[in-house]
């Protein structure tokens, strides 16, 4: 089967994060099984020559241009849109990793126009929003896509509720859960030396990096040798977060290293004692899965899609309030607890495989293609 995966953005430092990793791994597994899976996306930061692979998967990447100061939504690519119609018509199914942007939504609409079966996967990016632009896009295009797609994929009950809110009445009848996988990895050795706490995610208000900085001030009171490394592209919260670092006098203990490519992410995780993602309403968290895959105990909030799994397995700590982050981190720095949680984290990660996810995806593809 020929599937076209449409993704908002690809950059050298993987600024778009989880959706890129998910799309690339699904395509890689589909291709391993003999399917013809191709990625279409916009590229930024590559200079004149755009790559023809994304994380090892064949891809059509066309340069994206900043047309408005709206984050990922303000990037457009005439080249990608120009290629899209031919690629859509050649595909047996179009799989749009849908956001409110200027590529995935228009190409999904092309699929409807061409009569090519359409699957949408939103990665938590299509949620209720009070922003005027989001409201306009939802009214003009997004609701129609949600109702007319052959399948709409969600990660958690929270994301399903959010999609239903955006879609409005009548509710779409095509929602299906697709759980992400993670690439198997060896458990990292128990770190030696001063404890390292890491955060690897977009610096966005929903991710709450400043909450972690404030909590880390309390961690230092008990463990003055601890260090915090923040990694990820800025989406509006870098300045407020660094302001907290300065206000609390934590410059010597907290480092911001910018966005990291996949090798950089995995290297940082293997050196980490604890991983913390204080995000609220996080559908799943690929960075958390990657931390678990190398045995890093992780701290997440109760609204994380992985919270119940982590709590049940003893693979870290789940917090209901930012005031609880410091205590959770300190508990996971205790040697006995750290070792037990590390083994539990590594064991838990094995429950999330790309093979299982792709089994589900191929069944859905077959269903939407047979319906036409």
C-alpha positions in Angstrom: 0.0 0.0 0.0 1.2 3.5 -0.8 0.8 5.9 2.1 1.7 9.6 2.0 2.4 11.0 5.5 2.1 14.8 5.7 4.0 16.6 8.5 4.3 20.2 9.3 8.0 20.8 9.7 11.5 19.1 9.7 14.6 20.9 11.0 18.2 19.8 11.7 17.5 20.0 15.4 14.1 18.3 15.3 12.4 21.4 16.6 8.9 19.9 15.8 9.7 17.1 18.2 7.4 14.2 18.9 5.2 14.3 15.7 8.3 14.0 13.5 9.6 11.0 15.5 6.2 9.3 15.4 5.7 9.8 11.7 9.2 8.7 10.8 9.0 5.5 13.0 5.5 4.6 11.6 6.8 5.0 8.1 9.9 3.0 8.8 7.9 0.1 10.2 5.5 0.3 7.2 8.4 0.1 4.8 9.9 -2.7 6.7 6.7 -4.7 6.0 6.8 -3.9 2.3 4.5 -0.9 2.1 5.6 2.2 0.2 5.4 5.0 2.8 6.6 8.5 2.0 6.9 11.7 4.0 6.0 15.2 2.7 7.0 18.1 4.9 8.5 21.6 5.0 12.1 22.1 5.8 13.8 24.9 7.7 17.5 25.4 8.6 19.0 23.3 5.8 20.3 26.0 3.6 19.8 25.7 -0.2 19.7 21.9 -0.4 16.8 20.2 1.4 17.2 16.6 2.6 15.5 13.7 0.9 15.2 11.6 4.1 13.7 12.3 7.5 15.1 10.1 10.3 16.1 7.5 7.7 12.7 7.6 5.9 12.4 8.7 2.2 10.8 12.2 2.2 9.9 15.1 -0.1 11.1 18.1 1.8 10.6 21.6 0.4 11.8 24.8 2.0 9.5 26.5 4.4 9.3 30.3 4.7 8.2 32.4 7.7 5.2 34.4 6.5 3.8 35.4 9.9 4.9 35.4 13.6 2.7 32.5 14.5 5.1 29.8 15.5 4.7 26.7 13.3 1.4 28.0 12.0 3.2 31.0 10.4 5.4 28.8 8.0 4.4 28.2 4.4 6.0 26.3 1.5 4.8 26.9 -2.0 7.2 24.1 -3.1 5.6 21.5 -0.8 2.1 22.5 -1.8 3.1 22.4 -5.4 4.2 18.8 -5.0 1.2 17.8 -2.9 -1.5 17.3 -5.5 0.5 14.8 -7.6 1.6 12.9 -4.4 -2.0 12.8 -3.1 -3.3 11.4 -6.3 -0.6 8.7 -6.4 -1.3 7.5 -2.8 -3.7 4.8 -1.7 -4.1 6.7 1.6 -3.1 10.1 2.9 -2.1 10.2 6.5 -2.0 13.9 7.7 -0.3 14.6 11.0 -2.7 17.4 11.4 -2.1 20.8 13.0 -3.5 24.2 12.4 -0.8 25.0 9.9 -0.3 25.9 6.2 0.6 22.4 5.0 -1.1 19.5 6.7 -4.6 21.0 6.7 -4.5 22.1 3.0 -3.1 18.7 1.9 -5.7 16.9 3.9 -8.3 19.0 2.1 -6.7 18.0 -1.2 -7.1 14.4 -0.3 -10.8 14.9 0.2 -11.0 16.7 -3.1 -9.1 14.0 -4.9 -11.1 11.2 -3.3 -8.0 9.7 -1.7 -8.8 8.0 1.6 -7.7 10.3 4.5 -6.4 9.5 8.0 -5.8 12.2 10.5 -3.5 12.0 13.5 -3.4 15.2 15.6 -0.8 14.6 18.3 -2.7 16.9 20.7 -2.2 19.8 18.3 -5.9 20.3 17.6 -7.4 21.3 20.9 -10.0 23.9 21.9 -8.5 27.3 21.6 -9.6 30.9 22.3 -7.2 32.3 19.6 -9.0 34.0 16.8 -7.0 32.4 14.0 -7.7 28.9 15.4 -11.4 29.7 15.5 -11.3 30.8 11.9 -9.4 27.7 10.7 -11.6 25.4 12.6 -14.8 26.9 11.1 -13.4 27.0 7.6 -11.5 23.8 7.4 -10.6 21.7 10.5 -14.1 20.7 11.5 -14.8 19.5 7.9 -11.6 17.4 7.9 -12.5 15.8 11.3 -16.0 14.8 10.0 -15.0 13.6 6.6 -11.7 11.7 7.3 -11.9 8.0 7.1 -10.2 7.7 10.5 -9.1 10.2 13.2 -6.4 9.0 15.6 -6.1 10.0 19.2 -3.7 9.1 22.0 -5.6 9.6 25.2 -9.1 10.1 26.6 -8.2 13.8 27.0 -7.3 14.2 23.4 -10.5 12.4 22.3 -12.6 14.8 24.4 -10.7 17.8 22.9 -11.2 16.6 19.4 -14.9 16.2 20.0 -15.1 19.7 21.4 -13.4 21.1 18.3 -15.5 19.0 15.9 -18.8 20.0 17.6 -22.1 18.4 16.7 -22.6 16.0 15.2 -19.6 14.1 16.7 -17.3 12.3 14.2 -17.9 8.5 14.1 -14.3 7.6 13.1 -12.2 8.2 16.2 -9.7 5.4 17.0 -6.9 5.2 19.6 -3.4 4.7 18.3 -0.7 4.4 21.0 2.8 5.4 20.2 5.8 3.2 20.3 9.5 3.7 21.2 12.6 2.3 19.7 14.1 -0.4 22.0 17.3 0.7 23.8 19.6 -0.6 26.4 19.1 0.6 30.0 21.7 3.3 30.7 24.3 2.6 33.5 23.5 4.2 36.8 24.9 7.7 36.5 27.9 8.6 38.7 28.8 12.0 40.0 26.5 15.0 40.7 22.8 14.3 39.8 21.6 15.6 36.5 17.9 16.5 35.9 16.8 17.0 32.4 13.9 18.6 30.5 13.7 18.0 26.7 10.6 19.6 25.1 9.4 22.8 23.4 9.7 25.8 25.7 5.9 26.5 25.4 3.5 27.7 28.1 1.7 24.3 28.2 5.0 22.5 28.9 5.6 24.7 32.1 9.5 24.8 32.0 9.4 27.7 34.5 7.6 25.5 37.0 10.6 23.1 36.8 13.1 25.9 37.4 11.2 27.1 40.5 11.0 23.5 41.8 14.7 23.0 41.1 15.5 25.8 43.5 14.1 23.6 46.3 16.0 20.6 44.9 19.2 22.5 45.4 18.5 23.1 49.0 18.8 19.4 49.7 21.2 18.5 46.8 23.4 21.5 46.1 25.5 19.5 43.7 22.5 18.8 41.4 22.3 20.3 37.9 19.4 21.0 35.6 19.7 20.9 31.8 16.8 22.4 29.7 16.7 21.5 26.0 14.2 22.4 23.2 13.2 25.1 20.8 11.8 28.3 22.1 8.0 28.8 21.6 7.5 31.8 23.8 8.7 30.5 27.2 12.5 30.8 26.9 12.6 34.4 28.2 10.3 33.8 31.2 12.1 30.6 32.1 15.6 32.2 32.0 14.2 35.1 34.0 13.3 32.7 36.7 16.8 31.2 36.6 18.2 34.7 37.1 15.7 35.8 39.7 16.4 32.7 41.8 20.2 33.0 41.3 20.5 29.6 39.6 22.8 30.4 36.8 25.5 28.0 37.9 23.1 25.1 38.3 20.8 25.5 35.3 21.9 25.3 31.7 19.8 25.9 28.5 21.4 24.1 25.6 18.8 24.9 22.8 17.2 22.3 20.6 18.9 19.0 20.2 18.9 16.5 17.4 18.0 12.9 18.2 21.6 11.8 19.0 21.8 14.8 21.3 18.5 13.9 23.0 19.5 10.3 23.6 23.0 11.4 24.9 21.5 13.8 27.4 19.0 11.2 28.6 21.7 8.6 29.1 23.5 11.0 31.4 20.3 12.0 33.3 19.4 10.8 36.8 15.8 12.0 36.5 13.7 13.3 33.6 11.0 15.9 34.3 8.2 17.0 31.9 5.9 19.3 34.0 3.5 19.8 31.0 -0.2 19.9 31.5 -2.7 18.1 29.2 0.2 16.2 27.6 -1.4 13.6 25.3 1.5 11.1 25.5 5.0 12.7 25.5 7.5 11.1 23.2 10.4 12.5 25.2 9.0 10.7 28.3 8.9 7.4 26.4 12.4 7.9 25.2 13.6 8.6 28.8 11.8 5.4 29.9 13.4 3.4 27.1 16.9 4.0 28.5 15.8 3.5 32.1 15.5 7.2 33.3 12.9 7.6 36.1 10.5 10.3 35.0 8.3 12.9 36.7 5.1 13.8 34.9 1.8 15.5 35.9 -1.5 13.8 36.5 -2.8 15.1 33.1 -0.1 13.3 31.2 -1.2 10.4 29.0 1.5 8.3 30.5 0.8 9.2 34.1 -1.2 6.0 35.0 1.4 3.7 33.4 4.3 5.4 35.2 2.5 5.3 38.5 1.4 1.7 38.2 4.8 0.5 37.1 6.8 2.5 39.7 8.8 4.0 36.8 8.9 7.5 38.3 6.5 9.9 40.0 3.2 11.6 39.1 2.5 15.1 40.6 -0.7 17.0 40.8 0.9 20.4 41.5 4.2 22.1 40.7 4.9 22.3 44.5 5.3 18.5 44.4 8.0 18.4 41.7 11.0 19.0 44.0 9.9 16.2 46.4 9.4 13.8 43.5 12.8 14.6 42.1 14.5 14.2 45.4 12.8 10.9 46.1 14.1 9.5 42.7 17.6 10.6 43.6 17.8 8.2 46.5 20.0 5.3 45.4 17.7 2.4 46.2 14.6 4.2 44.8 16.5 5.4 41.7 17.7 1.9 40.8 14.3 0.3 41.3 12.6 3.0 39.2 15.2 2.8 36.5 14.6 -0.9 36.0 10.8 -0.3 36.1 11.1 2.5 33.5 13.0 0.3 31.2 10.6 -2.6 31.6 7.6 -0.3 31.1 9.0 1.0 27.8 8.8 -2.5 26.3 5.0 -2.3 26.4 5.1 0.4 23.7 6.3 -0.9 20.4 6.1 0.5 16.9 5.3 -3.0 15.7 2.0 -3.0 17.7 1.2 0.5 16.6 1.7 -0.4 13.0 -0.5 -3.5 13.3 -3.3 -1.2 14.3 -2.5 1.4 11.7 -2.5 -1.2 8.8 -5.9 -2.4 9.9 -7.2 1.1 9.8 -5.7 1.8 6.4 -7.3 -1.4 5.1 -10.7 -0.2 6.5 -10.6 3.3 5.1 -9.3 2.2 1.7 -12.1 -0.5 1.4 -14.7 2.1 2.2 -13.2 4.4 -0.3 
